[in-house]
Amino acid sequence: MKKMNIDPASIREIFISNTDYDHMGGLYDLLNQVPVAGVYVPATTGHVRNAAIVIYIKEHLYLFRNIFSTGELRMGYHYEHSLLIKTKKGITIIVGCSRVGVKPILDAAKFYGKPYALIGGLRNFDKFDLLKDLEIICPTHSTKYRSEIKALYPKKFVEGGVGKVIKI
């Protein structure tokens, strides 16, 4: 955060996609430093320490103007939700690991409009035809088939990473 000139005290809301350690491992240290107004987590998440407010999300939910949650999605013992941002171009979907599958996430996003961009971890996702209607594909984090996605969709593929700015 220091390298990106982000003042932790400016953070008012935190959206946690799932409770895996690599997604919320630094959360408690951050919550010890800043008065966060809300931490949004999937409904099946256990107790979240030190948060001013914890919002457990079960169903799709309006968060702020043009910002939504897919609601908690499940596959087996994996639970997660994704952040949706509605723009004039369509719905930008920010995912964690997509362990629940990309199709259920895309389907949940369609409740708010046409999916435009998919950004985040796509874990073991290999149903590449599901990406054909997207304009921006930015596989990050745990994506196993990044090179295959890049080869199939070179004009839509965006390299991601910490601090990367993507115009949506």
C-alpha positions, 0 to 999 in steps of 0.5 A: 500500500505504501508503494501505491501511495494508499493511506490505510486510513482512507479505506472505508470498505473491504470486499473479501471474495472468500475466506482462504488465507491468501485472500484474508491473511492480511485482513486482521493486521489491516483492521488493527490499523484502520477504522473500517466501516464495513467488511463484506464477506460470504455468509458462511464466513466465520467470525471476522475479528476487529471489524467495525461492521461485518456484512455477511452476504447470502443473496445478490446485493446492491452495495453502492451506486453501480456496485453489487455482490453476486451473492454467495455462490457455492460449489462443494465446500467452496463459498465465494462472492464476486464484486460487480461494477456496472458501467455504460459498457456492461458489468465488470466482474472482479473475482477471487479464485472462481473455485465455484466456477466461472459459469455461475459467476457470469450467470449471477452477473447477468442479473445486473446486465451484460458481462463486459470484463472478467478480472481475477483468479480463474483457478482451474477454469478451462471452459474457454468458450464462456469468455467469448462474449467478454471484451476484457479478460484479465486472469490473475492470481491462481489462474492455471490456463493463463497462456491458453486464454491469452492465445485464444483471446489475444485482443481481449487479454489484459495482463494483471497484477498489483497496482495494475489500472484497467479502464472499464 
